[in-house]
């Protein structure tokens, strides 16, 4: 049980990701989480209203199992495999920077003030979460995939567009962290 409860080194996790990518490439599949939204919309009849949704969704049904597995895996990890006293290890400088913006030091995986139920007590947080969710969804669709799809699958397929998208994701993340985030808070 200790093996499961401890963080795994990068070389173990990286090797497992590489193996899964090899399997997907071998079987002619491409990894991407955001494709599930298109598949679900098509299953619900969106193909009758927009040409974007007119495709054989059954070819993507394997990806829906991945979606369900990710949700179940997160639930199991959070409720059964997490020790109550575990705190994400971040640097003191980051804790100081977050404190200057009004955030307390983390006591869990994600700050409850932003991602827990207490985030719903502030209209500012609700607006930020809704706007951020819309921007992530729009960006994933506009870029032709999400960060995981481009960074893991697209680059493994040697797709130049995925490399360009990942560079854009990093630039956007740096701009958010250093320019926009301090203005919001």
C-alpha positions in Angstrom: 0.0 0.0 0.0 2.9 2.4 0.6 3.9 2.1 -3.0 0.5 3.4 -4.1 0.3 6.2 -1.5 3.7 7.7 -2.3 4.4 10.0 -5.2 6.1 8.1 -8.0 9.4 9.4 -9.5 9.3 11.1 -12.8 11.1 8.3 -14.6 8.5 5.7 -13.5 5.5 7.9 -14.5 7.2 9.1 -17.7 8.0 5.5 -18.7 4.3 4.5 -18.1 3.1 7.5 -20.1 5.5 6.6 -23.0 4.2 3.0 -22.9 0.6 4.0 -23.1 1.4 6.4 -26.0 3.2 3.5 -27.8 0.1 1.4 -27.4 -2.2 4.1 -28.7 0.1 4.8 -31.7 0.3 1.0 -32.4 -3.5 0.7 -32.4 -4.0 3.9 -34.5 -5.6 5.9 -31.7 -4.8 9.4 -30.5 -5.1 10.6 -26.9 -7.1 13.7 -26.1 -9.5 14.5 -23.4 -11.4 17.3 -25.1 -12.6 15.1 -27.9 -15.0 13.5 -25.4 -17.2 16.7 -25.4 -17.6 16.4 -29.2 -18.4 12.7 -28.9 -21.0 13.3 -26.1 -22.6 16.2 -28.0 -22.9 14.0 -31.1 -24.4 11.1 -29.1 -27.0 13.5 -27.8 -28.0 14.6 -31.4 -25.9 17.7 -32.1 -25.0 16.2 -35.5 -28.5 17.2 -36.6 -27.7 20.9 -36.0 -24.0 21.4 -36.9 -21.7 19.7 -39.4 -18.8 19.8 -36.9 -20.6 17.0 -35.0 -21.3 14.8 -38.0 -18.9 11.9 -37.6 -19.0 8.3 -36.4 -18.8 8.8 -32.7 -18.5 5.0 -32.1 -14.9 5.2 -33.3 -14.2 7.4 -30.2 -16.1 5.3 -27.7 -12.9 4.0 -26.3 -12.0 7.5 -25.2 -15.3 7.7 -23.2 -14.0 4.8 -21.1 -10.9 6.8 -20.5 -13.1 9.8 -19.4 -15.0 7.6 -16.9 -11.8 6.0 -15.7 -10.2 9.3 -15.0 -13.2 10.4 -12.9 -13.3 7.1 -11.0 -9.6 7.1 -10.5 -9.7 10.7 -9.1 -12.5 9.7 -6.8 -10.7 6.6 -5.6 -7.4 8.4 -5.2 -9.0 11.3 -3.2 -11.2 9.2 -1.0 -9.2 6.0 -0.4 -5.6 6.5 -1.3 -4.9 10.0 0.1 -3.5 10.4 3.6 -5.3 13.1 5.5 -2.1 14.9 6.5 -0.6 15.1 2.9 0.1 18.6 1.7 1.4 19.5 -1.7 5.1 20.4 -1.4 5.6 23.9 -2.8 8.5 26.3 -2.2 8.4 28.9 0.6 8.8 31.6 -2.0 5.6 30.5 -3.7 3.8 30.4 -0.4 5.0 34.0 0.3 3.9 35.1 -3.2 0.5 33.6 -2.7 0.2 35.1 0.8 0.9 38.5 -0.8 -2.2 37.9 -3.0 -4.4 36.9 -0.1 -4.1 33.1 -0.3 -3.3 31.0 2.7 -0.7 28.3 2.6 -2.1 25.1 1.0 -3.5 22.4 3.3 -4.6 20.1 0.6 -4.2 19.4 -3.1 -6.0 22.5 -4.2 -6.9 25.6 -2.3 -10.5 25.2 -1.0 -11.0 29.0 -1.2 -10.8 28.7 -5.0 -11.9 25.2 -5.8 -13.9 24.1 -2.8 -17.5 24.9 -1.8 -16.4 28.1 -0.2 -15.5 29.4 -3.7 -19.2 29.6 -4.4 -19.7 32.2 -1.6 -18.0 34.9 -3.7 -19.4 36.3 -7.0 -15.8 37.1 -8.0 -14.8 33.4 -7.6 -17.9 32.2 -9.5 -17.2 34.6 -12.3 -13.5 33.6 -12.5 -14.4 29.9 -12.5 -17.1 30.3 -15.2 -15.0 32.6 -17.4 -11.9 30.4 -16.9 -13.9 27.2 -17.8 -15.3 28.9 -20.9 -11.9 30.0 -22.0 -10.3 26.6 -21.4 -13.1 24.9 -23.4 -13.0 27.4 -26.2 -9.2 27.3 -26.3 -9.1 23.5 -26.4 -11.6 23.5 -29.3 -9.8 26.4 -31.2 -6.4 24.8 -30.8 -7.8 21.4 -32.0 -7.2 19.7 -28.7 -6.3 20.2 -25.0 -3.0 20.5 -23.4 -2.7 16.8 -22.7 -3.7 15.8 -26.2 -1.2 18.2 -27.8 1.7 17.8 -25.3 1.5 14.1 -24.9 -0.1 12.7 -28.0 0.5 15.3 -30.7 4.2 15.7 -29.9 4.6 11.9 -29.8 3.1 11.8 -33.3 5.6 14.5 -34.3 2.9 17.0 -35.3 4.3 20.5 -35.8 0.9 22.0 -34.9 1.0 20.4 -31.5 4.5 21.7 -30.8 3.2 25.2 -31.7 0.1 24.7 -29.5 2.3 23.7 -26.5 4.5 26.7 -26.9 1.3 28.8 -27.0 0.1 27.1 -23.8 3.3 27.9 -22.0 3.3 31.5 -23.1 -0.3 31.8 -22.0 0.4 30.2 -18.7 3.4 32.5 -18.0 1.3 35.6 -19.0 -1.5 34.4 -16.7 0.8 33.7 -13.8 2.9 36.9 -14.0 0.6 39.5 -15.5 -3.1 38.7 -15.3 -3.3 36.7 -12.0 -1.7 39.5 -9.9 -4.2 42.0 -11.5 -7.2 39.8 -10.6 -6.2 39.4 -7.0 
